Amino acid sequence: MKRIACLVGIFVLGVSLVWAAGPKSYQVTGPILEVRDDVIVVEKGKEKWEIAKDKGTKVSGELTVGKKVTVYYTMKATEIEAKEAPAKPAAKEAPQKQ
């Protein structure tokens, strides 16, 4: 019985690590406005969403202007620049009542 409980515990731990492993994924659905080798532009409401793609992007079907698509994507940083936080100004003393 202890062996089964141990296996279940390991399974649950493994599943939780897989869920936490990668960045959150998103999706956008709408008609294609433009397709280039490195970008697809999709209209969502009144907004134009420009999403990068490359040779590794999995594509099902033919991408043609006007066709409705769902694009699945993740957000990935290309550069991060850390800066020091600005110094907080000294608090002004409140006038004392007499």
The first five atom37 places (N, CA, C, CB, O) and aatype in JSON, in Angstrom:
{
  "aatype": [12, 11, 1, 9, 0, 4, 10, 19, 7, 9, 13, 19, 10, 7, 19, 15, 10, 19, 17, 0, 0, 7, 14, 11, 15, 18, 5, 19, 16, 7, 14, 9, 10, 6, 19, 1, 3, 3, 19, 9, 19, 19, 6, 11, 7, 11, 6, 11, 17, 6, 9, 0, 11, 3, 11, 7, 16, 11, 19, 15, 7, 6, 10, 16, 19, 7, 11, 11, 19, 16, 19, 18, 18, 16, 12, 11, 0, 16, 6, 9, 6, 0, 11, 6, 0, 14, 0, 11, 14, 0, 0, 11, 6, 0, 14, 5, 11, 5],
  "atom_mask": [
    [1, 1, 1, 1, 1],
    [1, 1, 1, 1, 1],
    [1, 1, 1, 1, 1],
    [1, 1, 1, 1, 1],
    [1, 1, 1, 1, 1],
    [1, 1, 1, 1, 1],
    [1, 1, 1, 1, 1],
    [1, 1, 1, 1, 1],
    [1, 1, 1, 0, 1],
    [1, 1, 1, 1, 1],
    [1, 1, 1, 1, 1],
    [1, 1, 1, 1, 1],
    [1, 1, 1, 1, 1],
    [1, 1, 1, 0, 1],
    [1, 1, 1, 1, 1],
    [1, 1, 1, 1, 1],
    [1, 1, 1, 1, 1],
    [1, 1, 1, 1, 1],
    [1, 1, 1, 1, 1],
    [1, 1, 1, 1, 1],
    [1, 1, 1, 1, 1],
    [1, 1, 1, 0, 1],
    [1, 1, 1, 1, 1],
    [1, 1, 1, 1, 1],
    [1, 1, 1, 1, 1],
    [1, 1, 1, 1, 1],
    [1, 1, 1, 1, 1],
    [1, 1, 1, 1, 1],
    [1, 1, 1, 1, 1],
    [1, 1, 1, 0, 1],
    [1, 1, 1, 1, 1],
    [1, 1, 1, 1, 1],
    [1, 1, 1, 1, 1],
    [1, 1, 1, 1, 1],
    [1, 1, 1, 1, 1],
    [1, 1, 1, 1, 1],
    [1, 1, 1, 1, 1],
    [1, 1, 1, 1, 1],
    [1, 1, 1, 1, 1],
    [1, 1, 1, 1, 1],
    [1, 1, 1, 1, 1],
    [1, 1, 1, 1, 1],
    [1, 1, 1, 1, 1],
    [1, 1, 1, 1, 1],
    [1, 1, 1, 0, 1],
    [1, 1, 1, 1, 1],
    [1, 1, 1, 1, 1],
    [1, 1, 1, 1, 1],
    [1, 1, 1, 1, 1],
    [1, 1, 1, 1, 1],
    [1, 1, 1, 1, 1],
    [1, 1, 1, 1, 1],
    [1, 1, 1, 1, 1],
    [1, 1, 1, 1, 1],
    [1, 1, 1, 1, 1],
    [1, 1, 1, 0, 1],
    [1, 1, 1, 1, 1],
    [1, 1, 1, 1, 1],
    [1, 1, 1, 1, 1],
    [1, 1, 1, 1, 1],
    [1, 1, 1, 0, 1],
    [1, 1, 1, 1, 1],
    [1, 1, 1, 1, 1],
    [1, 1, 1, 1, 1],
    [1, 1, 1, 1, 1],
    [1, 1, 1, 0, 1],
    [1, 1, 1, 1, 1],
    [1, 1, 1, 1, 1],
    [1, 1, 1, 1, 1],
    [1, 1, 1, 1, 1],
    [1, 1, 1, 1, 1],
    [1, 1, 1, 1, 1],
    [1, 1, 1, 1, 1],
    [1, 1, 1, 1, 1],
    [1, 1, 1, 1, 1],
    [1, 1, 1, 1, 1],
    [1, 1, 1, 1, 1],
    [1, 1, 1, 1, 1],
    [1, 1, 1, 1, 1],
    [1, 1, 1, 1, 1],
    [1, 1, 1, 1, 1],
    [1, 1, 1, 1, 1],
    [1, 1, 1, 1, 1],
    [1, 1, 1, 1, 1],
    [1, 1, 1, 1, 1],
    [1, 1, 1, 1, 1],
    [1, 1, 1, 1, 1],
    [1, 1, 1, 1, 1],
    [1, 1, 1, 1, 1],
    [1, 1, 1, 1, 1],
    [1, 1, 1, 1, 1],
    [1, 1, 1, 1, 1],
    [1, 1, 1, 1, 1],
    [1, 1, 1, 1, 1],
    [1, 1, 1, 1, 1],
    [1, 1, 1, 1, 1],
    [1, 1, 1, 1, 1],
    [1, 1, 1, 1, 1]
  ],
  "atom_positions": [
    [[0.82, -1.2, 0.0], [0.0, 0.0, 0.0], [0.86, 1.26, 0.0], [-0.93, 0.0, 1.21], [0.55, 2.25, -0.67]],
    [[1.96, 1.21, 0.76], [2.86, 2.36, 0.81], [3.48, 2.61, -0.56], [3.97, 2.15, 1.86], [3.72, 3.75, -0.96]],
    [[3.73, 1.52, -1.28], [4.33, 1.65, -2.6], [3.39, 2.38, -3.55], [4.69, 0.25, -3.17], [3.85, 3.22, -4.33]],
    [[2.1, 2.09, -3.51], [1.11, 2.75, -4.36], [1.01, 4.23, -4.01], [-0.26, 2.07, -4.24], [0.95, 5.09, -4.89]],
    [[0.98, 4.53, -2.72], [0.9, 5.93, -2.28], [2.13, 6.7, -2.73], [0.75, 6.02, -0.76], [2.03, 7.86, -3.13]],
    [[3.29, 6.06, -2.68], [4.53, 6.7, -3.12], [4.48, 6.97, -4.63], [5.76, 5.82, -2.77], [4.87, 8.05, -5.07]],
    [[4.02, 6.01, -5.41], [3.92, 6.19, -6.86], [2.93, 7.29, -7.22], [3.5, 4.89, -7.52], [3.18, 8.09, -8.12]],
    [[1.81, 7.34, -6.51], [0.83, 8.4, -6.76], [1.44, 9.77, -6.43], [-0.46, 8.17, -5.91], [1.24, 10.73, -7.17]],
    [[2.17, 9.85, -5.33], [2.83, 11.1, -4.95], [3.83, 11.56, -6.0], [0.0, 0.0, 0.0], [3.88, 12.74, -6.34]],
    [[4.62, 10.63, -6.52], [5.6, 10.96, -7.55], [4.89, 11.42, -8.83], [6.51, 9.75, -7.85], [5.33, 12.37, -9.47]],
    [[3.8, 10.76, -9.19], [3.03, 11.14, -10.38], [2.48, 12.56, -10.24], [1.89, 10.14, -10.61], [2.59, 13.36, -11.16]],
    [[1.89, 12.85, -9.09], [1.32, 14.19, -8.86], [2.41, 15.25, -8.91], [0.58, 14.25, -7.5], [2.21, 16.31, -9.5]],
    [[3.55, 14.98, -8.32], [4.67, 15.92, -8.35], [5.14, 16.14, -9.78], [5.83, 15.41, -7.47], [5.4, 17.27, -10.19]],
    [[5.26, 15.06, -10.55], [5.69, 15.17, -11.94], [4.73, 15.99, -12.78], [0.0, 0.0, 0.0], [5.16, 16.83, -13.57]],
    [[3.44, 15.76, -12.61], [2.43, 16.52, -13.36], [2.48, 17.99, -13.0], [1.02, 15.96, -13.09], [2.38, 18.84, -13.88]],
    [[2.65, 18.3, -11.72], [2.69, 19.71, -11.31], [3.92, 20.41, -11.88], [2.68, 19.83, -9.78], [3.86, 21.59, -12.21]],
    [[5.04, 19.7, -11.98], [6.24, 20.3, -12.57], [6.06, 20.56, -14.06], [7.45, 19.4, -12.35], [6.55, 21.57, -14.57]],
    [[5.38, 19.68, -14.76], [5.12, 19.88, -16.19], [4.24, 21.1, -16.4], [4.47, 18.63, -16.81], [4.48, 21.89, -17.31]],
    [[3.22, 21.28, -15.57], [2.31, 22.43, -15.7], [3.04, 23.74, -15.46], [1.14, 22.3, -14.72], [2.72, 24.74, -16.09]],
    [[4.01, 23.73, -14.55], [4.71, 24.97, -14.2], [5.94, 25.2, -15.08], [5.12, 24.93, -12.74], [6.59, 26.24, -14.94]],
    [[6.26, 24.3, -15.97], [7.52, 24.34, -16.71], [7.61, 25.48, -17.71], [7.72, 23.05, -17.42], [8.64, 26.14, -17.76]],
    [[6.58, 25.74, -18.49], [6.7, 26.7, -19.58], [5.89, 27.96, -19.36], [0.0, 0.0, 0.0], [5.1, 28.06, -18.42]],
    [[6.1, 28.93, -20.25], [5.33, 30.16, -20.16], [3.87, 29.92, -20.55], [5.94, 31.24, -21.06], [3.53, 28.96, -21.23]],
    [[3.03, 30.81, -20.09], [1.6, 30.71, -20.4], [1.4, 30.89, -21.9], [0.78, 31.77, -19.61], [2.07, 31.7, -22.54]],
    [[0.47, 30.13, -22.45], [0.18, 30.27, -23.88], [-1.13, 31.03, -24.07], [0.12, 28.89, -24.57], [-2.02, 30.98, -23.22]],
    [[-1.24, 31.72, -25.19], [-2.38, 32.55, -25.51], [-2.87, 32.19, -26.92], [-2.03, 34.06, -25.41], [-2.22, 31.42, -27.62]],
    [[-3.99, 32.75, -27.31], [-4.48, 32.56, -28.68], [-5.23, 33.79, -29.13], [-5.37, 31.32, -28.78], [-5.8, 34.53, -28.32]],
    [[-5.23, 34.0, -30.44], [-6.0, 35.08, -31.05], [-6.65, 34.5, -32.31], [-5.1, 36.33, -31.4], [-6.02, 33.77, -33.07]],
    [[-7.94, 34.83, -32.5], [-8.69, 34.32, -33.65], [-9.25, 35.49, -34.45], [-9.82, 33.37, -33.19], [-9.76, 36.46, -33.88]],
    [[-9.15, 35.39, -35.77], [-9.69, 36.42, -36.64], [-9.23, 36.22, -38.06], [0.0, 0.0, 0.0], [-8.49, 35.28, -38.35]],
    [[-9.68, 37.1, -38.95], [-9.26, 36.98, -40.35], [-7.82, 37.45, -40.55], [-10.2, 37.8, -41.25], [-7.34, 38.34, -39.85]],
    [[-7.15, 36.83, -41.51], [-5.78, 37.23, -41.85], [-5.83, 38.5, -42.67], [-5.04, 36.09, -42.63], [-6.56, 38.59, -43.65]],
    [[-5.04, 39.49, -42.27], [-4.92, 40.74, -43.03], [-3.69, 40.73, -43.93], [-4.86, 41.93, -42.08], [-3.69, 41.32, -45.01]],
    [[-2.63, 40.05, -43.46], [-1.37, 40.04, -44.21], [-0.55, 38.82, -43.78], [-0.56, 41.37, -43.98], [-0.57, 38.43, -42.62]],
    [[0.18, 38.24, -44.73], [1.08, 37.12, -44.43], [2.42, 37.4, -45.11], [0.48, 35.75, -44.92], [2.49, 37.65, -46.31]],
    [[3.49, 37.36, -44.3], [4.86, 37.47, -44.82], [5.64, 36.26, -44.32], [5.55, 38.82, -44.39], [5.11, 35.47, -43.54]],
    [[6.88, 36.12, -44.75], [7.69, 34.98, -44.32], [7.87, 34.93, -42.81], [9.06, 35.03, -44.99], [7.91, 33.85, -42.22]],
    [[7.97, 36.11, -42.17], [8.27, 36.15, -40.74], [7.13, 36.69, -39.87], [9.48, 36.97, -40.52], [7.29, 36.77, -38.65]],
    [[6.0, 37.07, -40.47], [4.91, 37.7, -39.71], [3.56, 37.3, -40.28], [5.07, 39.24, -39.72], [3.4, 37.13, -41.49]],
    [[2.58, 37.17, -39.39], [1.17, 37.06, -39.8], [0.42, 38.17, -39.07], [0.56, 35.62, -39.48], [0.63, 38.37, -37.87]],
    [[-0.44, 38.87, -39.78], [-1.23, 39.94, -39.19], [-2.69, 39.49, -39.17], [-1.07, 41.29, -39.99], [-3.26, 39.16, -40.21]],
    [[-3.27, 39.46, -37.96], [-4.64, 39.0, -37.76], [-5.46, 40.14, -37.16], [-4.68, 37.75, -36.84], [-4.97, 40.88, -36.31]],
    [[-6.7, 40.28, -37.61], [-7.59, 41.3, -37.07], [-8.44, 40.7, -35.95], [-8.5, 41.9, -38.19], [-9.12, 39.69, -36.14]],
    [[-8.38, 41.34, -34.78], [-9.21, 40.93, -33.64], [-10.03, 42.14, -33.25], [-8.34, 40.38, -32.43], [-9.49, 43.1, -32.69]],
    [[-11.31, 42.11, -33.53], [-12.13, 43.3, -33.3], [-11.68, 44.39, -34.25], [0.0, 0.0, 0.0], [-11.68, 44.21, -35.47]],
    [[-11.28, 45.54, -33.68], [-10.78, 46.64, -34.5], [-9.26, 46.73, -34.44], [-11.39, 47.96, -34.06], [-8.66, 47.65, -35.01]],
    [[-8.62, 45.79, -33.75], [-7.17, 45.81, -33.58], [-6.48, 44.89, -34.57], [-6.8, 45.42, -32.15], [-7.03, 43.86, -34.97]],
    [[-5.27, 45.27, -34.97], [-4.43, 44.44, -35.83], [-3.34, 43.82, -34.96], [-3.81, 45.28, -37.01], [-2.56, 44.53, -34.33]],
    [[-3.29, 42.5, -34.93], [-2.3, 41.77, -34.15], [-1.22, 41.27, -35.09], [-2.95, 40.59, -33.37], [-1.5, 40.48, -36.0]],
    [[0.01, 41.72, -34.89], [1.15, 41.31, -35.7], [1.95, 40.3, -34.88], [2.02, 42.54, -36.12], [2.51, 40.65, -33.85]],
    [[2.0, 39.06, -35.35], [2.65, 37.99, -34.6], [3.76, 37.38, -35.44], [1.62, 36.9, -34.18], [3.55, 37.01, -36.6]],
    [[4.95, 37.29, -34.84], [6.12, 36.74, -35.55], [5.96, 35.24, -35.74], [7.42, 37.05, -34.77], [5.36, 34.55, -34.92]],
    [[6.51, 34.74, -36.85], [6.56, 33.31, -37.11], [7.87, 33.0, -37.8], [5.34, 32.83, -37.97], [8.5, 33.89, -38.37]],
    [[8.28, 31.73, -37.75], [9.51, 31.33, -38.42], [9.35, 29.94, -39.02], [10.71, 31.37, -37.45], [8.24, 29.41, -39.06]],
    [[10.45, 29.35, -39.47], [10.4, 28.03, -40.1], [9.88, 26.97, -39.15], [11.77, 27.65, -40.63], [9.32, 25.97, -39.59]],
    [[10.07, 27.16, -37.85], [9.64, 26.18, -36.85], [8.17, 26.29, -36.47], [0.0, 0.0, 0.0], [7.67, 25.44, -35.73]],
    [[7.47, 27.32, -36.95], [6.05, 27.49, -36.64], [5.23, 26.44, -37.35], [5.57, 28.9, -37.02], [5.3, 26.31, -38.58]],
    [[4.44, 25.69, -36.59], [3.58, 24.65, -37.18], [2.37, 25.34, -37.81], [3.13, 23.59, -36.1], [1.68, 26.12, -37.16]],
    [[2.12, 25.06, -39.09], [0.99, 25.65, -39.81], [0.12, 24.53, -40.37], [1.49, 26.6, -40.96], [0.6, 23.65, -41.09]],
    [[-1.17, 24.58, -40.04], [-2.13, 23.62, -40.6], [-2.98, 24.36, -41.62], [-3.03, 22.98, -39.47], [-3.65, 25.34, -41.27]],
    [[-2.97, 23.93, -42.86], [-3.73, 24.6, -43.91], [-2.93, 25.69, -44.57], [0.0, 0.0, 0.0], [-1.76, 25.92, -44.24]],
    [[-3.57, 26.35, -45.51], [-2.91, 27.41, -46.28], [-3.26, 28.77, -45.7], [-3.32, 27.34, -47.77], [-4.43, 29.06, -45.44]],
    [[-2.26, 29.61, -45.49], [-2.47, 30.96, -44.95], [-2.71, 31.93, -46.1], [-1.25, 31.41, -44.1], [-1.78, 32.27, -46.83]],
    [[-3.95, 32.37, -46.25], [-4.29, 33.33, -47.29], [-5.08, 34.47, -46.67], [-5.08, 32.67, -48.44], [-5.82, 34.28, -45.71]],
    [[-4.92, 35.65, -47.23], [-5.6, 36.85, -46.73], [-7.12, 36.61, -46.77], [-5.22, 38.1, -47.58], [-7.67, 36.13, -47.75]],
    [[-7.77, 36.97, -45.66], [-9.22, 36.83, -45.54], [-9.65, 35.56, -44.83], [0.0, 0.0, 0.0], [-10.76, 35.5, -44.31]],
    [[-8.79, 34.55, -44.81], [-9.13, 33.29, -44.17], [-9.09, 33.47, -42.65], [-8.15, 32.16, -44.61], [-8.21, 34.14, -42.13]],
    [[-10.06, 32.85, -41.94], [-10.1, 32.94, -40.48], [-9.12, 31.93, -39.89], [-11.54, 32.68, -39.95], [-9.1, 30.77, -40.29]],
    [[-8.3, 32.39, -38.94], [-7.3, 31.53, -38.31], [-7.34, 31.71, -36.79], [-5.88, 31.85, -38.86], [-7.85, 32.7, -36.27]],
    [[-6.79, 30.74, -36.11], [-6.51, 30.86, -34.68], [-5.01, 30.68, -34.53], [-7.31, 29.8, -33.82], [-4.45, 29.67, -34.94]],
    [[-4.37, 31.69, -33.94], [-2.92, 31.67, -33.73], [-2.67, 31.42, -32.25], [-2.25, 33.01, -34.2], [-3.18, 32.14, -31.39]],
    [[-1.89, 30.39, -31.95], [-1.49, 30.08, -30.58], [-0.07, 30.59, -30.39], [-1.59, 28.52, -30.27], [0.8, 30.31, -31.22]],
    [[0.18, 31.33, -29.32], [1.49, 31.92, -29.12], [1.82, 32.04, -27.64], [1.56, 33.3, -29.78], [0.95, 31.91, -26.78]],
    [[3.1, 32.27, -27.35], [3.57, 32.57, -26.0], [4.34, 33.88, -26.06], [4.46, 31.41, -25.43], [4.81, 34.29, -27.12]],
    [[4.46, 34.53, -24.92], [5.26, 35.75, -24.88], [6.68, 35.39, -24.48], [4.65, 36.79, -23.87], [6.9, 34.63, -23.54]],
    [[7.65, 35.93, -25.21], [9.05, 35.63, -24.98], [9.85, 36.92, -25.01], [9.58, 34.62, -26.02], [9.74, 37.7, -25.96]],
    [[10.63, 37.15, -23.99], [11.46, 38.35, -23.93], [12.61, 38.22, -24.92], [12.0, 38.58, -22.5], [13.21, 37.16, -25.05]],
    [[12.91, 39.31, -25.62], [14.07, 39.33, -26.51], [15.23, 40.08, -25.87], [13.7, 39.98, -27.85], [16.39, 39.88, -26.25]],
    [[14.93, 40.93, -24.9], [15.97, 41.67, -24.19], [15.38, 42.17, -22.87], [16.51, 42.87, -25.04], [14.21, 42.54, -22.81]],
    [[16.19, 42.17, -21.84], [15.76, 42.67, -20.53], [16.82, 43.62, -20.02], [15.5, 41.51, -19.51], [18.0, 43.25, -19.96]],
    [[16.42, 44.83, -19.66], [17.34, 45.82, -19.14], [16.87, 46.23, -17.75], [17.43, 47.06, -20.08], [15.78, 46.78, -17.59]],
    [[17.68, 45.95, -16.74], [17.32, 46.3, -15.36], [17.93, 47.65, -15.0], [17.79, 45.2, -14.36], [19.08, 47.92, -15.32]],
    [[17.16, 48.48, -14.34], [17.63, 49.8, -13.92], [17.37, 49.95, -12.43], [16.93, 50.93, -14.73], [16.46, 49.34, -11.88]],
    [[18.16, 50.78, -11.8], [17.98, 51.04, -10.37], [16.68, 51.81, -10.17], [19.19, 51.83, -9.79], [16.31, 52.66, -10.98]],
    [[16.0, 51.51, -9.08], [14.77, 52.22, -8.74], [15.13, 53.64, -8.32], [13.98, 51.49, -7.6], [16.15, 53.84, -7.65]],
    [[14.32, 54.63, -8.69], [14.62, 56.01, -8.28], [14.52, 56.15, -6.77], [13.67, 57.0, -8.98], [13.71, 55.49, -6.12]],
    [[15.36, 57.01, -6.21], [15.35, 57.24, -4.77], [14.04, 57.93, -4.38], [16.57, 58.09, -4.33], [13.56, 58.81, -5.09]],
    [[13.49, 57.52, -3.27], [12.24, 58.13, -2.8], [12.56, 59.46, -2.13], [11.49, 57.18, -1.81], [13.51, 59.55, -1.35]],
    [[11.78, 60.51, -2.44], [12.02, 61.8, -1.8], [11.69, 61.71, -0.32], [11.19, 62.91, -2.47], [10.83, 60.93, 0.09]],
    [[12.38, 62.51, 0.48], [12.13, 62.51, 1.93], [10.73, 63.04, 2.2], [13.19, 63.37, 2.68], [10.29, 63.99, 1.56]],
    [[10.05, 62.42, 3.13], [8.69, 62.85, 3.47], [8.72, 64.19, 4.17], [7.98, 61.8, 4.35], [9.56, 64.42, 5.04]],
    [[7.81, 65.07, 3.79], [7.73, 66.39, 4.43], [7.05, 66.23, 5.78], [6.96, 67.41, 3.53], [6.1, 65.46, 5.94]],
    [[7.57, 66.98, 6.74], [6.96, 66.93, 8.07], [5.72, 67.81, 8.09], [7.96, 67.39, 9.16], [5.72, 68.92, 7.55]],
    [[4.68, 67.3, 8.7], [3.42, 68.06, 8.8], [3.59, 69.17, 9.84], [2.22, 67.12, 9.17], [4.22, 68.96, 10.88]],
    [[3.03, 70.34, 9.57], [3.13, 71.44, 10.55], [2.4, 71.04, 11.85], [2.53, 72.77, 9.97], [1.34, 70.41, 11.83]],
    [[3.0, 71.42, 12.94], [2.41, 71.08, 14.24], [1.36, 72.1, 14.6], [3.49, 71.01, 15.33], [1.53, 73.3, 14.39]],
    [[0.26, 71.61, 15.17], [-0.8, 72.51, 15.61], [-0.47, 73.02, 17.0], [-2.18, 71.8, 15.61], [0.09, 72.3, 17.83]],
    [[-0.82, 74.26, 17.26], [-0.55, 74.84, 18.56], [-1.81, 75.11, 19.32], [0.23, 76.1, 18.43], [-1.75, 75.61, 20.45]]
  ]
}
